[in-house]
Amino acid sequence: MELTEDPFKWMTLRTLRRDVPPEVKFLWGDKTNGLLQERSFMLLHSAEKQGKSMFMLNLAIAGARGDPDFLGFTLRPGGFKTVILQCEVHLRAMYERFEEMLKTGELTDEQADRIVINGYRAVTLSNDDMFSFFKFKLTQFKPDLVVIDPLAHMLTEDENSNVAVGKGLAPLLKLRDNPGCAIAVVHHDSKASESGKGGSARPPQQRSRGANRLTADPDSILSLSPTKRSGGPTAKMYCMPRYGRTMPPLRIRLNEDTFWFERYDVESEHGQVLADLIRKGGGRLAEDDLIADAEEAWQVKDSQGRHRTVKGRIERAVLDGVILRHESDDGIYYTIGKVKEEDEE
């Protein structure tokens, strides 16, 4: 093969300092957290049933609407367009999920055209002809983000082989430059039985199934580490960026009523449970009654009947102002403090 142009684009440091490259831009995040850059490769992985596909659907809709942020992290002003290539979810289920998510905010026809999905699931990008057609369609759609969900259904190479995975990822990574888009791959964690140390014994970013190339090549790795369920799958979200700082884990939860992920504050939820118990009690509950009702709600018991965990949660809720503590001649009782916004309406 005869090369007519330098494929490496060699330059001296002097040249680099003179011709300063443009600053890195982000679809989601910024220089501090580096969640998802433009023209980058992101890996999203977690255990099964943690809502990985829903997570990417959330991000796609938020980007299509031009929302200012997702999970508290800035989205690119003006929004972005997403192509979702998925092989697990039936088209009717995709429709139903979208409809539920859209109840949280309006989506115009123009914005709805910013999300493109495939209707047939029997596809594989390991097929050269299929990949060529896929790339051709991307040049037509001109997306800012391409979601591959999941990797195992798209690439048929041995995912435990660095050589095979590298070969399979190579054409995907080229899409960052031509047609010029970010690539997000959804992947599963290995099961405990598949790892000598057990899945939970490893750091979150090292729990994804398969070869090391899957964690070496991404520009950012989002790891959802499952925690105890509470009103929907909950997880600690870890981000390991190539560009930016490693951010502290963020606790998130999939709201199974809205199908949206949201920041999850354990203490706030405990306080809300206590406020709801007081509300059910007519707006006022004696301390012993509140402790007993809370123990039953959380299914916590001890030999003395006043579990330290429950009392600690009550004290925290009082400090946060969610519930109010009163003392009277009849003893201690509690009323509701801060009122939820929806209750005020």
C-alpha positions in Angstrom: 0.0 0.0 0.0 1.3 3.4 -1.0 0.7 6.2 1.6 0.4 9.7 0.2 -0.1 11.3 3.6 1.6 10.8 7.0 -0.8 8.6 9.0 1.0 9.4 12.2 0.9 13.2 12.0 4.4 13.6 13.6 5.3 16.9 15.1 7.9 18.3 17.5 7.1 19.7 20.9 7.9 23.1 19.5 5.2 22.6 16.8 2.7 21.3 19.3 3.2 24.4 21.5 2.9 26.7 18.4 -0.2 25.0 17.0 -2.1 24.5 20.2 -4.8 21.7 19.9 -8.3 22.8 20.7 -9.5 22.3 24.3 -11.3 19.0 25.1 -15.1 19.4 24.9 -17.6 17.3 26.7 -21.1 15.9 26.0 -21.5 15.2 29.7 -19.3 16.5 32.4 -16.4 18.9 32.3 -12.6 19.1 33.0 -13.1 18.1 36.6 -15.0 14.9 36.2 -14.5 14.0 32.6 -17.5 11.7 32.3 -18.1 11.7 28.5 -15.9 13.7 26.1 -16.8 14.5 22.5 -15.2 11.9 20.1 -14.2 9.6 23.0 -14.7 6.0 24.0 -16.7 5.3 27.2 -17.3 2.0 28.9 -20.4 1.6 31.1 -20.4 -1.7 33.1 -22.2 -3.2 36.1 -23.8 -6.4 37.3 -27.0 -7.6 35.7 -30.3 -5.9 36.4 -28.8 -2.6 37.4 -30.5 -0.6 34.6 -27.5 0.0 32.3 -29.7 0.3 29.2 -32.1 2.6 31.1 -29.1 4.7 32.1 -28.0 5.3 28.5 -31.7 6.0 27.5 -31.8 8.6 30.2 -28.6 10.2 28.9 -29.9 10.1 25.3 -33.2 11.8 26.2 -31.6 14.4 28.4 -29.2 15.2 25.5 -32.0 15.3 22.9 -34.0 17.7 25.1 -31.0 19.9 25.8 -31.4 19.5 29.5 -28.8 21.5 31.5 -27.6 18.5 33.4 -28.0 14.8 34.1 -27.4 13.5 37.6 -26.1 16.9 38.5 -23.3 16.9 35.8 -23.4 19.5 33.0 -24.6 18.4 29.6 -23.4 20.2 26.4 -25.4 23.3 25.8 -27.8 22.8 22.9 -28.0 19.1 23.4 -26.7 16.3 21.2 -27.9 13.5 18.9 -27.6 9.8 19.8 -27.7 6.6 17.8 -28.5 3.5 19.9 -27.6 0.1 18.5 -29.1 -2.5 20.9 -29.7 -6.2 20.7 -31.5 -7.1 24.0 -34.7 -5.0 24.2 -37.8 -5.7 22.1 -38.9 -2.6 20.1 -42.2 -2.5 21.9 -40.4 -2.4 25.2 -38.2 0.4 24.0 -41.3 2.4 23.0 -42.9 1.8 26.5 -39.7 2.8 28.3 -39.4 6.0 26.2 -43.1 6.9 26.9 -42.6 6.5 30.7 -39.4 8.6 30.7 -41.0 11.3 28.6 -43.6 11.9 31.3 -40.9 13.8 33.1 -40.6 16.5 30.4 -41.8 17.5 27.0 -39.9 16.2 23.9 -40.7 18.0 20.7 -40.7 16.2 17.3 -37.4 17.9 16.4 -35.9 16.6 19.7 -37.3 13.1 19.2 -35.5 13.0 15.9 -32.2 13.4 17.8 -32.5 9.7 19.0 -32.2 6.9 16.4 -32.6 3.2 17.3 -32.4 0.0 15.3 -35.6 -2.0 14.7 -33.9 -5.4 14.1 -31.8 -7.0 16.9 -30.1 -9.7 14.9 -27.1 -7.7 14.0 -23.4 -8.0 14.7 -20.6 -5.4 14.0 -18.2 -8.3 13.7 -19.5 -8.7 10.1 -17.4 -6.5 7.9 -20.3 -5.8 5.5 -22.6 -5.0 8.3 -20.1 -2.7 10.0 -19.5 -0.9 6.7 -23.2 -0.2 6.3 -23.4 0.8 10.0 -20.6 3.4 9.4 -22.3 4.6 6.2 -25.6 5.2 8.2 -23.6 7.1 10.8 -22.3 9.5 8.1 -26.0 10.2 7.3 -27.3 10.5 10.9 -24.3 12.5 12.1 -24.7 11.6 15.7 -22.7 13.0 18.6 -22.9 9.8 20.6 -23.2 6.1 19.5 -24.4 3.6 22.1 -23.5 -0.1 21.6 -25.7 -2.1 23.9 -24.4 -4.6 24.9 -20.9 -5.3 23.6 -21.3 -9.1 23.8 -24.2 -9.1 21.3 -22.3 -6.8 18.9 -18.9 -8.4 18.8 -18.5 -12.2 18.5 -14.8 -12.3 19.2 -13.5 -14.1 22.3 -13.9 -11.3 24.9 -11.3 -12.9 27.1 -8.6 -12.5 24.5 -6.8 -9.1 24.4 -5.9 -9.8 20.8 -9.4 -10.6 19.7 -11.0 -7.8 21.7 -8.4 -5.3 20.3 -9.3 -6.4 16.8 -13.0 -6.1 17.5 -12.7 -2.6 19.1 -10.3 -1.2 16.4 -13.1 -0.3 13.9 -15.3 1.1 16.7 -12.5 3.4 17.9 -12.0 4.7 14.4 -15.5 6.1 14.5 -14.2 8.8 17.0 -12.4 10.4 14.1 -14.6 9.4 11.1 -17.5 10.3 11.2 -16.5 11.9 14.5 -18.6 10.9 17.5 -18.3 9.5 21.0 -18.7 5.8 21.5 -20.4 4.4 24.6 -20.3 0.6 25.1 -22.5 -1.2 27.6 -20.9 -4.3 29.2 -21.6 -6.8 32.0 -19.5 -7.5 35.1 -18.0 -10.9 35.6 -19.8 -13.2 38.0 -18.2 -14.1 41.3 -17.8 -17.7 40.0 -15.8 -16.5 37.0 -13.2 -14.8 39.1 -10.8 -16.4 41.5 -11.0 -13.4 43.8 -14.8 -12.9 43.4 -16.4 -10.0 41.6 -17.0 -7.8 44.7 -13.4 -8.2 45.9 -11.9 -6.2 43.0 -12.1 -2.5 42.6 -15.3 -1.4 40.7 -13.4 -0.4 37.6 -11.8 -3.9 37.3 -15.0 -5.9 37.6 -16.0 -5.8 33.9 -16.1 -9.2 32.2 -13.4 -10.1 29.7 -10.0 -9.0 28.5 -7.9 -6.1 30.0 -8.3 -4.2 26.7 -11.9 -3.4 27.7 -10.7 -1.3 30.6 -7.4 -0.1 29.0 -8.8 1.5 25.8 -11.7 3.6 27.2 -11.3 7.4 27.7 -13.6 7.0 30.7 -15.0 4.1 32.6 -18.3 4.3 34.4 -18.8 1.5 37.0 -22.1 0.9 38.7 -21.4 -1.0 41.9 -24.7 -2.4 43.3 -25.9 -1.5 46.8 -29.0 -2.5 48.7 -32.2 -2.0 46.7 -34.4 0.8 47.9 -37.3 1.7 45.6 -35.3 0.6 42.6 -31.8 -0.7 41.8 -29.3 1.4 43.6 -25.6 1.7 43.0 -22.5 3.7 43.6 -21.4 5.3 40.3 -17.6 5.4 39.9 -15.9 7.3 37.1 -12.3 6.7 36.0 -11.5 9.3 33.4 -8.4 9.5 31.2 -9.0 13.3 31.0 -9.9 14.8 34.4 -9.8 13.7 38.0 -11.2 10.5 39.5 -14.3 11.7 41.2 -15.7 10.4 44.5 -18.4 7.7 44.0 -21.9 9.0 43.6 -24.9 7.0 44.9 -27.7 6.8 42.4 -31.0 4.9 42.1 -33.3 3.9 39.2 -36.7 5.2 40.0 -38.9 2.4 38.8 -42.0 4.7 38.6 -40.3 7.2 36.2 -37.6 5.0 34.7 -35.1 7.8 35.5 -31.9 7.5 37.5 -31.6 10.0 40.3 -29.2 10.9 43.0 -29.9 8.9 46.0 -29.5 10.2 49.6 -29.9 7.4 52.1 -30.4 9.7 55.0 -33.1 11.7 53.1 -35.0 8.6 52.3 -34.9 7.5 56.0 -36.3 10.9 57.0 -39.0 10.7 54.4 -40.1 7.3 55.7 -40.4 8.7 59.2 -42.3 11.7 57.9 -44.7 9.4 56.1 -45.2 7.3 59.2 -46.1 10.5 61.1 -48.4 11.6 58.4 -50.2 8.2 58.5 -50.5 8.7 62.3 -52.5 11.8 61.9 -49.5 14.3 61.8 -48.3 13.5 65.3 -46.7 10.3 66.8 -45.4 9.5 70.3 -41.8 8.5 70.4 -42.5 4.9 71.3 -45.1 4.6 68.5 -42.7 6.1 65.9 -39.9 3.8 66.9 -42.2 0.7 66.7 -43.7 1.7 63.3 -40.2 2.5 62.0 -38.8 -0.9 63.2 -41.7 -2.6 61.4 -41.2 -0.6 58.2 -37.5 -1.3 58.1 -37.8 -4.8 59.6 -35.1 -4.1 62.3 -35.4 -5.6 65.7 -33.4 -6.1 68.9 -33.9 -7.6 72.3 -34.7 -4.2 73.9 -37.3 -3.1 71.3 -35.5 0.2 70.7 -33.1 -0.5 67.9 -30.1 1.9 67.9 -30.3 2.1 64.1 -33.9 3.5 64.2 -33.1 5.9 67.0 -30.1 7.2 65.0 -32.2 7.7 61.9 -34.8 9.6 63.9 -32.1 11.9 65.4 -30.6 12.5 61.9 -34.1 13.4 60.5 -34.6 15.8 63.4 -31.2 17.5 62.6 -32.2 17.8 59.0 -35.5 19.3 59.9 -37.5 16.6 58.1 -39.4 15.8 61.4 -39.7 17.9 64.5 -39.2 16.7 68.1 -41.5 18.0 70.9 -41.5 17.5 74.6 -44.7 17.7 76.7 -46.1 16.6 80.0 -47.3 13.4 78.2 -43.8 12.6 76.9 -41.9 13.1 73.6 -43.7 13.2 70.3 -42.9 14.0 66.7 -44.5 16.0 63.9 -43.7 16.6 60.3 -41.0 19.3 59.5 -40.0 20.1 56.0 -42.7 19.5 53.4 -42.0 17.9 50.1 -42.6 20.2 47.1 -45.3 18.0 45.7 -47.2 18.2 48.9 -47.0 22.0 48.9 -48.7 22.1 45.5 
